[in-house]
Amino acid sequence: MARLDGQVALVTGASRGIGAAIAEALATEGAHVILVARDAAALELVEDRIHAAGGHATIAPLDMADGDNIARLAAAISQRWQHLDILVLNAAMLGTLAPVAATDLKEMTKLFTLNVIAQQAMIAAFEPLLRRAAAGKLIALTSSVARTPRAYWGSYAASKAALENIVTTFGEEMKNISNVRTAIVDPGATRTTMRARAYPGEDPASLKDPAVVGQAVADLVSNSFASTAFVAVPK
């Protein structure tokens, strides 16, 4: 029996990179994975790979910047499965790396809408489903810049710091009144499109494959952990 047999998982930003790798790793462990991202065609490719490997997945093309979309998705999942065992908040945008004084406020607003506000909306919408699970788990992907500020990364770093705070606060709220547990995962340097944008001169062969992060998350949610856990994926 696979470790996550019978469980339902939802992964945002699941169309490529780390999100796709997490979704595939969870499916390999037996979970039925709901794949969420804006790009339906890319989601279908991930779904096809999961099915070809003998797993189970459902795609849910969604623009997370629209809170009404999130509420409708939660309602649809509630009708079909009645609970959610694993919620992985991975979707994020990098934005333009620029000095704080030169930050474009329109872009910063867009970045915070996805990286922070939409994440809070996901938590609010799926809290009831997580609480109905035997041991609901909420995982949020972060970045080292959330805790170690770096020049020109202000907007993205601030958004990830806010995400960590929101998720950890939610974990503190849940740990004494439910079986829901939260964890922050820092994937570290990983071979992704976002990483290539941030470090255009970097040799991608020097970076770990997203599958390493996917397996780390699958291992994490396959076991019990203390709420508000923090996990840094090794190189």
N, C-alpha and C positions, 0 to 999 in steps of 0.2 A: 504494500500500500504506500502510495506517495504521501509525503508529509502534509500536504494541504488538500487532500481529497475532500470534496464536499464543500469547500470554502469558496466564497465569492470575493473577488478582488477588483478594485477599480484603480487604473493607473492613468494619470493625466500626462499630456505630452508624450503619448505612447506611439507616435507615428515614426519615430526615428531615435537614434542615439541611446542615451541612458534609459529613457522611458520605454522604448521598444525592448531593450535588453532586460529590464525588470519584468515587463509583461511576459516575455518568453520564459524567463526563469520561473516565475510564479506558475505559469501554465504547465511547465515541465514537472513541477512539484504537485500537480493535480488540481490547482485552483481553476475555476472558471473566471476568466479575466475580461473585464469590460474595458475596452480600449478607447480612450478619449483624446481627441486632438481636432484641429480644424481641417486637416487635409484628409479627406475621405479615401482618396486613392492610396495614399501612403499607409493609412490604417488597414486597408484591405490587404496590402502586402504583408504586414505583420500578422494579421489574422490568418492568412494563407500559410505562413510559416508555422504558426502554432498548430493549425489543423493538420498540416503535413507531418508534424512531429507527434501527432496523436493527442494533442491538447484541445482545450475548449476555450473559445473566445467569442465576444460579441463586440462589434464596433459601434461607437456612439460619436459621430462627427459633431463637434460642438465648439462654438466660440465662447470661451470662458469669460470674456470681457462683458458678456450680457448676463446679468444675474438671473433673469427670467429663464434663460436656457438651463442654468444649473438647477433651479427649482423644478423645472419640468423633467430633467434627467433623474433627479432624486425620486420624484413621484413615480416615474416609469419603473425604476429599479425596485421601489417598494412594492409595486403591484406584482412584479414577476418573482422576486426572491424574498421579499419581506425583511431581509437583513443584509448587512455588508460586513464581512469579516476583516477586510484589509482595504485601506484607502491610502494610496500613494500620491502625494502632491509633488509632482515633478515638473509640470509645465512652468516655463519662465521665459522671459526675454532678457537679452544682455543689454540692449541699448547702445548708444554711442559712448565710448570711453573718452572722457573730456574733463578738463579742470572743473572744479565745483563752480567757480565764478562764471564759467562759460557754458554751463549746462542748459540745454534747451528745455524750457518748462513744459512745453506741449509733449515732448517725448518722455520727460520724466513722469508726467501725469499718466501717460499710456503705460509706462513701465510699472508704476505702482498699482495701476488698475489690475494688471494681470498678476504681478508678482506678490501682491499683498491683499488687495481688496477681494479679488476673485478667490483667493485661498481661504479668506475668512468666510466668504459665501459658501464655499464647498464644505467647510467644517459645519456651518450652521445648517446647511441642507441635509448633510449626511449623519449628523450626530444621532438622530433617532435610530437610524439603521445600524450604526456602529454599536449602539447600546443594546440593540436586540440580538446581536451576535454573542456567542458564548464567551469570546475574548476578543473584542474589536481592537484593531491595531491601526493607528494613524502614523504614517511615515512621511516626513517632509525632507526634500533634498535641499541642501544648502551649499555654501561656498566658504572657503577659508577667509575670504575678504569680509564676511559678516563679523568675524571676531578679530581680524587683523587688517585694519584699513590699509589700502594701497592707493597711491597717487593715481588719479584719473578714473578710479572705479567707484566714485562716490555714490551715484544713483543706484547702481546694481547692488553694491555692498549694503547700502542703507535698506534696500528692499529685502535683502536676505536676512539682515539683522532683525527687521520687523517681523518677518515670517517666523524666524526662530522664537522670538518672544511670544507671538500669538500662539504657536503650536505648543510651546512649553507651558504657557499659562493655561491653555485648554487641558493639558495633561495634569496640571496641578488641580484643576477644577474637577476632573473626572476620577482621579485615583482613589478617592474615598467614598464615592457614590456610585461607581459602576466598575465594570471589568474592562473598560476602554483604557488602552495604554498608548502613549505617544513616544516617538523617537525622531531625532534629527540625524540625518545621514549626510556626511561630507564625502562626496565621491572622490575628491582629489583630482589630480591631473588625468584626464581621460580623453581618448581619441574621439572627439565629437565635432560637429560643424560649429557649435558655439565656441569651443576651444580654439578652433582654427581661425575664427574671426578675431578672437581676443589676442592670439599669438600667431600672426601670419607667417613668421619666420621659423617657427618651431618644427622640428622633424616629427611628424605624426608617429613614426615607428618607435619613437622613444616613450610613447605614452601607452598606458594600459588600455585594453579593449573594453568597451562598455559592458561586455558579458561578465567581466570581473565584478563590476558594481551590481549587475543584475543578480549574480549568485550571492553576493554579500547581503543584499536585501532579502532574497529568498531564505537564506539561512537565518537572518534576524527574525523574520515574521514566523518562521517555523518553530520558534522557541519562545518561552516566556521572557520578558524583560521588564525592568523597573520603568515606570512611567517617567517621562522626561529624559530618557536615555539619549546619549550622544555617541555616534559611531563614526569613526574616520576610516574609510576604506584604505588599506595599505596600497603602496605602489605595486 
